[in-house]
């Protein structure tokens, strides 16, 4: 994917660390996300990706380190900066007993959007994820793929500058997966910066301008797909990104 990002840093972590009991889940993590890019965080289940995203979004407090978002300390400026970020968690954050439009209304209204503007944002979000015709149906009646799409609609109504997708295609059909990936590329083309975590190699290669490989709470390597391949071999046509991952971590991504 062509990299159209700028050199401006929209988000960075400094020595981000999280422990549970005696286990270090995220270990002194330092990453920088450039404005306008699709940054992929690739790693097996248990690598620390979701914990990292939760700390970035201020949902859990790091034991050490901090997150800087749009040039400011996120924890110290949470009220101001939260409206500029959208988070699509791995576990669905929708309410089954609410209709599709009511779910989007609930989350979008949290950012102070009201009246006709709120109605417009609801319709816009549902249209974007292809659920306008199901706007009056209860979320509990939706398929897994439709619930994932509604999850996205709930996160975009306030027009965030940065969208974080944490394993958004887990357990869904190929058609829904392709739909979500195309929508991510479309959002990025419209100016939204994206962080995308996954343990699906082909997804990361398809949409990400830059990739970081994470294992055991640490970034093992980062760069474009081509740069990562050059870490292992000179002739990059002779190796896949999956083989690079195996070489660098000693693990098969699919077995995780």
N, C-alpha and C positions, 0 to 999 in steps of 0.2 A: 504494500500500500504506500502511495506517495506521501511523504512527510511534508505537511504544509504548516507545521508548527513554527512559532517564533522562538526567539532566544529568551523571552521573558519567562521567569519561573512563577507559576501560579500556585504551586504547593511544594513544600519540602519538609522532610522529617529530619530531625537531628537526634541521633543516638537513641532512637525510640526502642524501649525495652519493656517487656511484660513477662512476669513470672506467675505461675500457678503452683503453689506448694514449692517444691524444689526444682520444678521443671521450667526452663527458660523457653518460652513460646516464641517470642520475638526478641532478637539479640542485637542491640545497638544498630538499629536499622537507619540507614541514611539514603534517602531517595529524593530526586528532584523531578517534578513534573512540569514540562514546558506548556505554556499556553497554546492551545490549538492542536495538541497531539492526542493520539490514542495510545496510552501507555499500558502495556500488558504486563501483568504479574503472573508468571507461570510457575506452577509448582504442584506437587502431589498433595492429596488430602493430608492435613496435619502439618503442613509446611509453615503455617503461621499467617496465611494470607487474610483470612477473615478477621483474625485478631488485629492485624495491622489496619484493615479497613475500619474496624470499630473504633480504634484509637484515633485514626484520622478524622472520623466523623464525630468525635467527642462523646461516643456512647460508652466507652470504658476509659478509665484513667490509666495512663502508662505509669510504670514504676519509676522510669527514668526517661529523660528526653522530652521533646516537644514537637508540635506540628505548627508550621508557619503557612498560612493560607492568605493569598493575595497581599503578601508583605507584612502580615500582622500575626501575632501569636493567637492561635485559634481559641485556646481555652480562655484567654483574657478578653477576647472580643467575640464570644460565641453568639451573642444576640445579634450583632451586626452582620456577622459572616455566615450564619447558618442558612440565611435566605439565598445565598449564592451557591449553595451546594445541594445536589440531589443524590439520594442513596437508594439503590435497589438491592436490598439484602438477599443473601442466599435463601433464607427462610422467608416465606411469603408474609408480607405485612399488610394483609387485606382482611376485611371482615365479611365472613360468609353470609351473615344475616342482613347485610346491607346491599342495596342495588349497586350496579357498576358506577352510576353517576354519583351516588351517595358516598362511595368510597373515595372517589376523586375529590368530591367536595370537602370531605372530612380533612384530608391531608393538605389540600391547597389552601383551605381557609386558615390553617395554622399559621400562615405567613401574612395574615392581615388582609387578604384579598376578599372583597365583599361585593354584593350586589350584582349588577350587570357584568362587571369585569370577571367575577367569580364564575358566573354562568358561561361566559365566553371561554374562559380557561378550561372548564370542565368539558365542553363540547370539543374544543381544540385538542385536548389530550386524548379523549376517547376516539376521535377521528384519526389521530396520529397512529394509534395502535390497532386500528381496525375494529373497534368495538362499539361504534355508534349505534348499530342496529340492535345491539344487546344492552344498551344503556339502562333499560328498565328491568333487566333480569338480575336476580340475586347472584352474588359472586359464588355461592356454594353450588350453583348449578353449572358452573363453568368447567371446562376440561383443564388439565394441567397447563397446557400451553396458553390458554386464554387467561388463566389466573396469573401467569407470568407476565403477560401483556398488560393486564390490569395493574399489576404491581409497578410496571414502568409508568403507566399513565398517572398513578398516584404520586410519582416522584418528579414529574416534569411540569406540573401545572403552574409552579411559581417561577418558571423560566430560569433555572440555575445556570451558572457559568461553568460549573464542574459537575459531571455526572459520574458516579461510582457504581459500577456493576460488579457485584460479588457473586460469581458462579450463577449467572442468570438463566442458563440453559440446562441445568441439572434435571434429569428425569422427564424431559419433554420430547415430543416427536420431532423428526427432522424438518418438517415444514415450519413448525413454530420456531425452531432454532434458527432456520434461515431467515425468517421474518424478523426476528430480534436482531440478528447480526446486521441485516440491511438497515434497520432503523438506527442502530448505533452509528453506522457509517453516515447515514443521512444527518443525524444530529451533529456529528463532528463537522460535516461539510457546511452546516449552518452556523458554525462557530463555537460549538460546545467542546470543551476539553473533556476527555474521557479517561477514566482508569478502569481497566477491565481485568478481573482476576479469573483464572480458569485452570483446570488441569486437562483441558482439551487442546492439544497442540495445534490442530488444524484451524480452530477458531482464532487463536492468538495470531497465527501466521496470516490469516485472511484479513484481519481488521486493524492490527496494531502497527504503529509506525516505529515504536521502540519497545523492547521487551527486557524484563528483568527476570532472571531465573532465581527462584527462592527455594531454599531447602533448610530444614532444621532452624527456622527463624532468621536465617541470614540470606543476603543477596550473594549468590555465587558468581554471577556475571550479568552484565547488561549491555545493551546496544541494539542496533537493527538486527534483523534476521541474518543478514549477510555478515555483519561484524561478529556475531556470535559464532557463526560457522567458521570464520577465519581464525578464531581462537583455537580451533582443533585441527583444521587442514588448510593448505594453501589453495587447493582447487575446490571451491565451495560447491561446485556442481556434483561432486562425488559424495556429498553427505547431506542428510536431512537434519532438520532442527531436533527431531526426536533422538537421533543418534548423538547430537551435540549434548542434549540433556543427559543421556546415559553416560557419556564420557565425563562430563563435569561433576555429576552427582553420584555415579555408580548405581543409579536406579532406573528402572523402567517406569515411565510415567503411567502407563496403562495398568500396571500391577498395583497401583496405590489405591 
